[in-house]
């Protein structure tokens, strides 16, 4: 039996899309500061994942190009 994905692929990034449409006028200054803090944490988490993927790609490229003679 195959495991079902946690979220359907079509909804990937949907929360971000919805957040970008949110009316910020209704937030207090404190709420906006908290929102910025959370967004900065998400940016850091996203950058860390991107760095991990790039490192994996670089390792794979190095492995498969080893002894290739090009470079």
C-alpha positions, -999 to +999 in steps of 0.1 A: +000+000+000+014+034-010+014+062+016-006+092+006+012+126+007+005+148+038-009+175+015-020+172-021+007+186-044-017+212-059-020+229-025+018+233-020+025+269-011-012+277-007-008+291+028+018+315+016-004+327-012-033+332+012-010+351+036+001+375+009-035+385+003-042+391+039-054+426+049-027+440+072-047+470+082-065+450+108-033+441+127-019+461+156+017+472+155+026+444+179+009+418+157+028+432+127+061+429+145+052+393+155+043+386+119+076+399+107+095+377+132+076+346+121+082+355+084+119+359+091+120+325+108+103+310+077+128+327+054+157+312+075+141+278+074+135+280+037+171+292+031+184+263+052+164+238+031+176+254-001+213+252+011+208+216+019+194+208-015+222+228-033+248+209-012+232+176-021+231+186-058+268+197-057+277+164-041+258+144-067+274+165-095+308+159-081+302+122-078+289+117-113+314+140-129+344+124-111+369+111-136+349+126-164+379+144-178+360+177-183+365+207-162 
